[in-house]
Amino acid sequence: MTWRPALSRSVMLRHDCVRATDLLLLPERVVVLRGTAAGIVRLCDGSRAVPEIVAVLGERFPGAPVADDVPAFLTALRKEGWLQ
């Protein structure tokens, strides 16, 4: 995969200090990110291809099934229009 995911122009990643959680802010919508989702989204800055993101996360979480789960997660976000 040569896709270098980045947040779409209308999407912002923010941390909600009151709820102690990360959010994706979209026009007229808020998405609460749970677990490691925000950490994955933070790596989507347009400079890394999907295999590079998988490699970084593989180092952070040895033994986790990042090679399968992360591309599927990113593809789902892309289908929603949150990543370009």
C-alpha positions in Angstrom: 0.0 0.0 0.0 1.5 3.4 -1.0 -1.4 5.4 0.5 -0.1 8.0 3.0 -3.1 8.6 5.2 -3.9 12.1 6.6 -6.9 13.6 8.2 -9.4 15.0 5.8 -9.5 18.8 5.7 -12.8 19.0 7.7 -11.6 16.6 10.5 -9.6 17.6 13.6 -8.1 15.4 16.3 -8.4 16.9 19.7 -8.0 15.8 23.3 -11.0 16.4 25.6 -9.4 17.1 29.0 -12.8 17.0 30.8 -13.5 13.4 29.6 -9.8 12.4 29.4 -10.4 11.1 25.9 -9.4 11.8 22.3 -12.0 13.0 19.7 -12.3 13.4 16.0 -14.2 16.7 15.4 -16.2 16.7 12.2 -18.8 19.1 10.9 -21.8 18.6 13.1 -20.4 15.4 14.6 -18.0 14.2 17.2 -16.4 10.7 17.2 -14.9 9.4 20.5 -11.7 7.4 19.9 -11.2 4.5 22.2 -8.2 2.3 23.0 -5.3 2.8 20.7 -7.3 4.5 18.0 -6.0 8.0 18.7 -2.4 6.8 18.7 -3.0 5.3 15.2 -4.7 8.4 13.9 -1.8 10.6 15.2 0.5 8.7 12.9 -1.7 9.7 9.9 0.1 12.9 9.0 0.5 12.3 5.3 4.3 11.6 5.6 4.1 7.8 6.4 2.7 5.1 4.2 0.5 2.4 5.8 3.4 -0.1 6.1 5.5 2.5 7.9 2.6 3.1 10.3 2.3 -0.6 10.9 6.0 -0.9 11.5 5.9 1.9 14.1 3.0 0.3 15.9 4.6 -3.1 15.7 7.5 -1.8 17.6 5.3 -0.1 20.2 3.1 -3.2 20.7 5.1 -6.3 20.1 2.9 -9.4 19.5 -0.2 -7.3 18.7 -1.9 -8.1 15.4 -1.1 -4.7 13.9 -0.3 -6.0 10.4 -4.0 -7.0 10.0 -5.9 -4.7 12.3 -4.3 -1.3 11.4 -4.8 -1.4 7.6 -8.4 -2.5 8.2 -9.0 0.3 10.7 -7.4 2.9 8.4 -9.5 1.7 5.5 -12.7 2.0 7.5 -11.8 5.6 8.4 -11.1 6.3 4.8 -14.5 5.0 3.8 -16.1 7.3 6.4 -14.3 10.2 4.7 -12.2 11.0 7.8 -8.9 10.2 6.1 -7.7 11.1 2.7 
